[in-house]
């Protein structure tokens, strides 16, 4: 079958294109943002990519058009597709039809940590010898001599056989289907990692997102498994709408008395930065335990790890093997990824772009990088940030850093400087050049600089390393 994908260079659509190609389909695609690494991966797979969204890309007509959620009415290719009555579908529905319907789906949903948790879960299952398919929004930093694992995690997608782990995004499916992507996945095992207000461009309030989570919960079978952190009011309120599946609750703390936490899974911190922790799974038949010593840090990542371990155990992996797998997990790109060490100034890249994610990232950094001054360099780039939905939370979210530099792009529709106000040691700068100049002048040996953005940030990462070296 010839499949043409509109919006092929996005992480989700591009990874799905590679899976379709592996299944033997002829795949082509269109996009306006054609750049590595996805463009390179697609080209290496023999997938033709066409610039723009032109009607001629659909002539001769493909057997099916898969429409990305960035495509809108008015686009030339979209209008041609509708006028010519070409068969079309959304990305998530297509993925279900060609892959998910034949597999046990383990879906990872939540406002924060989806990519990291999905990667952890896929890693555990692969490490345990289960050839698991996966589709992830990021690429792991593989640190293993195991050729099988290196091959499996060379890209952000893998086909697998019986199981499939997927990052379950709550964003809408397509211009003609405003349901969240994850509603199409029909998981058997579902991680509900957290739930906060986000995606202000499509959701009017938190209740609207809870409705979509409830729609997904309605598709989970009674012999499946839901896994979620304890004491999460927004998720508990969602379950109150109806739940027909057993629920495991998890928690993280420093107490040795897991029973007092009233949870099924408990991670006891052995170090303040979360780099060492013990795991307890409390069942009617007793308690299973394990221990993780790993390269990751932050209590938020311990939470991510715990739900991933629980999901792996739900499909037959032992607690001990799951913990061993994470002890050999190197991390994921753009999640506190060290990209430079210049004269003892550490430069990190992090994907944090929501106030809660900024806070948890900085909390982990302060506990791990003890004795270093922490600089946070933040670009408010997401659609929710651009709309100003979280502007009152921005300055408090970064307060753990010693110094904060906010980047105010010219297209921001609200006053970032006004939102930051007189917050201590926080400044707003209007260009990347100004940020680079400031850091070159004021950063000192022993400092750590964390760049936070969900985009390319005008190449600031490499530019900063170059500036500090000059």
C-alpha positions as CSV (number, residue, x, y, z in Angstrom):
1,X,0.0,0.0,0.0
2,X,1.2,3.5,-0.8
3,X,0.9,5.8,2.2
4,X,1.5,9.5,2.1
5,X,2.0,11.3,5.4
6,X,1.2,15.0,5.8
7,X,3.5,16.3,8.5
8,X,6.0,13.5,8.3
9,X,9.0,15.1,10.0
10,X,7.4,15.4,13.4
11,X,8.7,12.8,15.9
12,X,5.4,10.9,16.2
13,X,4.6,10.9,12.4
14,X,8.2,10.2,11.4
15,X,8.6,7.3,13.7
16,X,5.2,5.9,12.5
17,X,6.4,6.3,8.9
18,X,9.5,4.2,9.8
19,X,7.2,1.5,11.3
20,X,5.0,1.5,8.2
21,X,8.0,1.2,6.0
22,X,9.2,-1.8,8.2
23,X,5.8,-3.4,7.6
24,X,6.4,-3.3,3.8
25,X,4.4,-0.3,2.8
26,X,5.6,2.3,0.3
27,X,5.8,5.6,2.3
28,X,6.2,9.2,1.1
29,X,5.5,12.4,3.0
30,X,5.2,16.2,3.0
31,X,6.3,18.8,5.5
32,X,7.6,22.3,5.9
33,X,10.1,21.7,8.6
34,X,12.5,19.2,7.1
35,X,15.6,18.9,9.3
36,X,17.8,16.2,11.0
37,X,17.6,13.9,12.8
38,X,14.2,12.8,11.6
39,X,14.8,13.8,8.0
40,X,18.0,11.8,7.9
41,X,16.4,8.7,9.5
42,X,13.6,8.9,6.9
43,X,16.0,9.4,4.0
44,X,18.1,6.4,5.1
45,X,14.9,4.3,5.1
46,X,14.3,5.3,1.5
47,X,11.3,7.5,2.3
48,X,10.8,10.4,-0.1
49,X,10.1,13.7,1.6
50,X,8.5,16.6,-0.3
51,X,8.8,20.3,0.7
52,X,5.5,22.0,1.6
53,X,1.9,20.9,1.4
54,X,1.2,20.9,-2.3
55,X,-1.6,19.2,-4.1
56,X,0.8,17.7,-6.6
57,X,2.3,15.6,-3.8
58,X,-1.0,13.6,-3.8
59,X,-1.0,13.0,-7.6
60,X,-1.0,10.2,-8.5
61,X,-3.2,9.4,-5.6
62,X,-1.8,7.3,-2.7
63,X,-3.9,4.5,-1.3
64,X,-4.2,6.4,2.0
65,X,-3.3,9.9,3.3
66,X,-2.3,10.1,7.0
67,X,-2.9,13.6,8.3
68,X,-0.8,15.1,11.1
69,X,-2.4,17.3,13.7
70,X,-0.4,20.3,12.5
71,X,-2.4,20.3,9.3
72,X,-5.3,22.6,8.9
73,X,-8.2,23.4,6.6
74,X,-7.0,25.8,3.9
75,X,-3.7,24.0,3.3
76,X,-3.4,23.2,-0.4
77,X,-2.8,19.5,0.1
78,X,-5.7,19.2,2.6
79,X,-8.2,20.9,0.4
80,X,-7.1,18.7,-2.6
81,X,-7.4,15.6,-0.5
82,X,-11.0,16.5,0.5
83,X,-12.1,17.7,-2.9
84,X,-10.8,14.5,-4.6
85,X,-12.3,12.3,-1.9
86,X,-9.0,10.6,-1.2
87,X,-9.1,8.1,1.7
88,X,-7.5,9.6,4.8
89,X,-7.1,9.0,8.5
90,X,-5.3,10.5,11.5
91,X,-1.9,9.4,12.7
92,X,-3.0,7.7,15.9
93,X,-5.9,5.9,14.3
94,X,-3.5,4.7,11.5
95,X,-1.0,3.4,14.1
96,X,-3.7,1.5,15.9
97,X,-4.9,-0.1,12.6
98,X,-1.4,-1.3,11.5
99,X,0.2,-2.1,14.8
100,X,-1.5,-1.6,18.1
101,X,-4.7,-3.7,17.6
102,X,-2.6,-6.9,17.5
103,X,-0.4,-6.1,20.5
104,X,-0.6,-5.6,24.3
105,X,-0.3,-1.8,24.5
106,X,1.4,-0.2,27.4
107,X,0.6,3.5,27.3
108,X,2.3,6.2,29.2
109,X,0.2,9.3,29.7
110,X,0.6,12.5,31.8
111,X,1.4,16.1,31.6
112,X,5.1,15.6,32.5
113,X,7.6,12.8,32.1
114,X,5.9,10.8,29.3
115,X,9.0,10.6,27.1
116,X,11.3,9.6,30.0
117,X,8.9,7.1,31.5
118,X,8.1,5.5,28.1
119,X,11.8,5.1,27.4
120,X,12.4,3.6,30.8
121,X,9.6,1.1,30.4
122,X,10.7,0.1,26.9
123,X,14.3,-0.2,28.1
124,X,13.3,-2.5,31.0
125,X,11.3,-4.8,28.8
126,X,14.0,-5.0,26.2
127,X,16.6,-5.6,28.9
128,X,14.5,-8.4,30.3
129,X,14.6,-10.1,26.8
130,X,11.1,-9.1,25.7
131,X,11.2,-7.9,22.0
132,X,8.9,-4.9,22.7
133,X,7.8,-2.4,20.1
134,X,7.8,1.2,21.1
135,X,7.2,4.7,19.8
136,X,8.9,7.5,21.9
137,X,9.2,11.2,21.5
138,X,13.0,11.1,22.3
139,X,16.0,8.9,21.8
140,X,17.7,7.2,24.8
141,X,21.4,7.8,25.5
142,X,22.3,4.1,25.2
143,X,25.1,3.0,27.5
144,X,25.5,-0.7,26.8
145,X,27.8,-3.2,25.2
146,X,24.7,-5.3,24.3
147,X,24.4,-5.1,20.5
148,X,20.8,-6.2,20.7
149,X,19.9,-3.2,22.9
150,X,22.0,-0.8,20.9
151,X,20.1,-1.9,17.7
152,X,16.7,-1.7,19.4
153,X,17.3,1.9,20.7
154,X,19.0,3.3,17.6
155,X,15.8,5.2,16.8
156,X,12.7,6.4,18.6
157,X,10.6,3.6,17.3
158,X,10.7,-0.2,17.0
159,X,8.1,-2.7,15.8
160,X,8.3,-5.6,18.3
161,X,6.0,-8.5,18.3
162,X,3.6,-9.1,21.3
163,X,4.0,-5.9,23.3
164,X,4.1,-2.2,22.3
165,X,5.0,0.7,24.6
166,X,3.8,4.1,23.5
167,X,4.1,7.7,24.7
168,X,0.4,8.5,25.0
169,X,-0.1,12.2,24.1
170,X,-3.2,14.1,25.1
171,X,-2.9,16.4,22.2
172,X,-5.6,16.3,19.6
173,X,-5.5,13.7,16.7
174,X,-6.2,15.8,13.6
175,X,-8.2,18.7,12.3
176,X,-11.2,16.4,11.8
177,X,-10.8,14.5,15.1
178,X,-10.4,16.5,18.2
179,X,-10.1,13.5,20.5
180,X,-6.8,13.1,22.3
181,X,-4.3,10.8,20.5
182,X,-4.3,8.3,23.3
183,X,-8.0,7.6,23.0
184,X,-7.1,5.6,19.8
185,X,-4.5,3.4,21.5
186,X,-6.8,1.1,23.6
187,X,-4.1,0.2,26.1
188,X,-4.2,-2.9,28.4
189,X,-1.6,-1.3,30.7
190,X,-1.9,2.4,31.3
191,X,0.4,4.7,33.3
192,X,-1.3,7.9,34.4
193,X,1.8,9.7,35.6
194,X,0.3,13.1,36.5
195,X,-2.3,15.6,35.3
196,X,-2.0,19.3,35.2
197,X,-3.4,22.0,32.9
198,X,-1.5,22.3,29.7
199,X,-2.1,22.7,25.9
200,X,-4.0,25.9,26.4
201,X,-4.3,26.2,22.6
202,X,-6.8,23.3,22.5
203,X,-8.1,22.8,26.1
204,X,-10.0,25.5,27.8
205,X,-9.4,24.1,31.3
206,X,-8.2,21.2,33.3
207,X,-11.7,19.6,33.3
208,X,-11.5,19.3,29.5
209,X,-8.2,17.3,29.8
210,X,-9.7,15.1,32.5
211,X,-12.5,14.2,30.1
212,X,-10.0,13.0,27.6
213,X,-8.2,10.9,30.2
214,X,-11.6,9.5,31.2
215,X,-12.3,8.5,27.6
216,X,-9.1,6.6,27.5
217,X,-9.8,4.9,30.8
218,X,-13.1,3.7,29.4
219,X,-11.2,1.7,26.8
220,X,-9.0,-0.2,29.3
221,X,-10.1,-3.8,29.9
222,X,-11.0,-5.2,33.3
223,X,-8.0,-7.6,33.1
224,X,-5.7,-4.7,32.4
225,X,-3.8,-2.5,34.9
226,X,-3.8,1.2,35.7
227,X,-0.7,2.6,37.5
228,X,-0.6,6.1,39.0
229,X,1.0,8.1,41.8
230,X,-0.8,8.3,45.1
231,X,-2.3,11.6,46.4
232,X,-2.9,13.1,42.9
233,X,-6.2,14.9,43.2
234,X,-6.6,15.6,39.5
235,X,-6.2,11.9,38.7
236,X,-8.4,10.7,41.5
237,X,-11.2,13.1,40.3
238,X,-10.8,11.5,36.9
239,X,-11.2,8.0,38.2
240,X,-14.3,9.1,40.0
241,X,-15.9,9.5,36.6
242,X,-15.6,5.7,36.3
243,X,-13.0,3.1,36.3
244,X,-13.3,-0.6,35.5
245,X,-9.7,-1.7,35.8
246,X,-7.5,-2.6,38.8
247,X,-5.4,0.4,40.0
248,X,-1.9,0.3,41.5
249,X,-0.8,3.4,43.3
250,X,2.8,4.5,43.8
251,X,4.6,6.8,46.1
252,X,8.2,8.0,46.9
253,X,9.6,9.0,50.2
254,X,12.3,8.6,52.8
255,X,10.5,6.5,55.3
256,X,11.2,2.8,55.7
257,X,7.6,2.1,56.6
258,X,6.0,1.6,53.2
259,X,2.7,0.4,54.7
260,X,2.1,3.9,56.1
261,X,2.1,5.3,52.6
262,X,-1.0,3.3,51.7
263,X,0.3,2.4,48.3
264,X,1.0,-0.7,46.3
265,X,4.5,0.4,45.2
266,X,6.9,2.5,47.2
267,X,10.4,3.9,46.4
268,X,12.5,4.7,49.5
269,X,15.2,7.3,48.7
270,X,18.6,6.4,49.8
271,X,20.2,9.6,48.5
272,X,18.7,13.1,48.4
273,X,19.2,13.5,44.7
274,X,17.4,10.2,43.8
275,X,20.4,8.5,42.4
276,X,19.9,5.6,44.7
277,X,16.6,4.2,45.9
278,X,15.0,1.0,47.1
279,X,11.7,-0.4,45.6
280,X,9.0,-2.3,47.4
281,X,5.9,-3.9,45.8
282,X,3.4,-4.7,48.5
283,X,1.0,-7.5,47.7
284,X,-1.3,-9.9,49.6
285,X,1.4,-12.6,49.2
286,X,4.2,-10.5,50.7
287,X,6.6,-7.8,49.6
288,X,8.9,-7.9,46.6
289,X,12.0,-5.6,46.7
290,X,14.7,-4.3,44.5
291,X,17.3,-1.5,44.4
292,X,18.3,1.0,41.8
293,X,21.7,2.9,41.6
294,X,21.7,4.9,38.4
295,X,22.9,8.0,36.5
296,X,19.6,9.8,36.7
297,X,18.6,12.3,39.4
298,X,15.6,14.1,40.8
299,X,12.6,12.8,42.8
300,X,10.5,13.3,39.6
301,X,12.6,10.7,37.8
302,X,12.3,8.3,40.8
303,X,8.5,8.6,40.4
304,X,8.9,8.0,36.6
305,X,11.1,4.9,37.4
306,X,8.7,3.5,39.9
307,X,5.6,3.5,37.6
308,X,7.8,2.1,34.8
309,X,8.9,-0.8,37.1
310,X,5.3,-1.4,38.1
311,X,4.2,-1.6,34.4
312,X,7.0,-4.0,33.5
313,X,6.1,-6.2,36.5
314,X,2.5,-6.2,35.3
315,X,3.6,-8.1,32.1
316,X,5.8,-10.6,33.9
317,X,9.2,-8.9,34.6
318,X,10.5,-9.4,38.1
319,X,11.1,-6.4,40.4
320,X,14.8,-7.4,40.7
321,X,15.3,-7.5,36.9
322,X,13.4,-4.2,36.4
323,X,15.7,-2.5,39.0
324,X,18.8,-4.1,37.4
325,X,17.7,-2.7,34.0
326,X,17.3,0.9,35.3
327,X,20.7,0.6,37.1
328,X,22.0,0.2,33.5
329,X,19.9,3.1,32.1
330,X,21.9,6.0,30.9
331,X,19.1,8.5,30.4
332,X,17.4,10.3,27.5
333,X,18.5,13.1,25.3
334,X,17.5,16.6,26.3
335,X,16.7,15.5,29.9
336,X,19.5,17.1,31.9
337,X,21.9,16.0,29.1
338,X,25.4,17.2,29.7
339,X,26.5,18.8,26.4
340,X,29.7,20.6,27.5
341,X,32.2,21.1,30.3
342,X,34.2,24.2,29.6
343,X,36.7,25.3,32.3
344,X,34.6,23.5,34.9
345,X,31.4,25.2,33.7
346,X,28.9,22.5,33.0
347,X,26.3,23.1,30.3
348,X,23.1,21.0,30.3
349,X,20.2,20.7,27.9
350,X,16.8,20.0,29.3
351,X,13.3,19.8,27.7
352,X,11.5,21.5,30.7
353,X,8.8,23.9,29.4
354,X,6.1,23.9,32.0
355,X,6.4,25.5,35.5
356,X,6.2,22.2,37.3
357,X,8.9,20.6,35.0
358,X,11.1,23.6,35.6
359,X,10.8,23.3,39.4
360,X,11.4,19.5,39.5
361,X,14.4,19.8,37.1
362,X,16.0,22.5,39.2
363,X,15.3,20.6,42.4
364,X,17.1,17.6,41.1
365,X,19.9,19.7,39.8
366,X,20.5,21.4,43.2
367,X,20.6,18.1,45.0
368,X,22.9,16.4,42.4
369,X,25.2,19.4,41.7
370,X,25.9,20.3,45.3
371,X,28.3,23.2,45.6
372,X,27.7,24.6,42.1
373,X,25.9,27.8,41.3
374,X,22.9,26.9,39.1
375,X,22.0,29.1,36.1
376,X,18.6,28.5,34.5
377,X,18.3,29.8,30.9
378,X,14.6,29.4,29.9
379,X,12.7,29.9,26.6
380,X,8.9,30.1,27.1
381,X,8.2,28.4,23.8
382,X,5.3,26.0,24.1
383,X,1.8,27.1,23.0
384,X,0.6,27.2,26.6
385,X,3.6,29.5,27.5
386,X,3.0,31.7,24.5
387,X,-0.6,32.2,25.5
388,X,0.5,33.3,29.0
389,X,-1.6,30.7,30.8
390,X,1.2,30.0,33.4
391,X,2.8,33.5,33.6
392,X,2.0,33.9,37.2
393,X,3.9,30.7,38.0
394,X,7.0,31.4,36.0
395,X,9.2,33.3,38.5
396,X,8.3,31.0,41.5
397,X,9.0,27.9,39.3
398,X,12.6,29.0,38.7
399,X,13.3,30.2,42.2
400,X,15.5,27.3,43.1
401,X,18.2,28.5,40.6
402,X,20.8,30.9,41.8
403,X,20.4,33.0,38.6
404,X,17.7,32.9,35.9
405,X,17.8,34.3,32.4
406,X,14.5,34.4,30.6
407,X,14.4,34.7,26.9
408,X,11.6,36.9,25.6
409,X,11.0,36.3,21.9
410,X,9.5,39.0,19.8
411,X,6.3,37.1,19.1
412,X,5.3,36.8,22.7
413,X,1.8,38.3,23.2
414,X,2.2,39.3,26.9
415,X,4.9,41.0,28.9
416,X,7.4,38.5,30.3
417,X,9.3,41.2,32.2
418,X,6.1,42.2,33.9
419,X,5.3,38.6,34.9
420,X,8.8,38.1,36.3
421,X,8.6,41.4,38.2
422,X,11.3,41.9,40.8
423,X,12.0,38.2,41.4
424,X,15.5,37.9,42.9
425,X,18.3,37.1,40.5
426,X,15.9,36.7,37.6
427,X,16.4,38.8,34.4
428,X,14.6,39.0,31.0
429,X,16.7,39.4,27.9
430,X,15.4,39.9,24.3
431,X,18.0,38.0,22.3
432,X,20.1,34.9,22.4
433,X,23.1,37.1,21.8
434,X,22.4,39.1,25.0
435,X,22.1,35.8,26.9
436,X,25.4,34.6,25.6
437,X,27.2,37.9,26.4
438,X,25.7,37.8,29.9
439,X,26.9,34.2,30.6
440,X,30.3,34.8,29.1
441,X,30.8,37.8,31.5
442,X,29.2,36.4,34.7
443,X,29.5,32.6,34.7
444,X,32.4,31.2,36.7
445,X,34.3,28.0,37.1
446,X,32.2,25.6,39.2
447,X,28.9,26.9,37.8
448,X,26.3,24.8,36.0
449,X,24.1,26.2,33.3
450,X,20.8,24.5,32.4
451,X,19.2,25.5,29.2
452,X,15.4,24.8,29.2
453,X,13.3,24.8,26.0
454,X,11.2,22.4,24.0
455,X,12.7,23.7,20.8
456,X,16.0,24.5,19.2
457,X,16.4,27.9,21.0
458,X,18.3,29.4,18.1
459,X,21.1,26.9,18.5
460,X,22.1,28.4,21.9
461,X,23.5,25.1,23.2
462,X,26.4,24.8,20.9
463,X,26.8,28.5,20.7
464,X,27.2,28.8,24.4
465,X,29.9,26.1,24.5
466,X,31.8,27.9,21.8
467,X,31.4,31.3,23.6
468,X,32.7,29.8,26.9
469,X,35.7,28.3,25.1
470,X,36.7,31.5,23.4
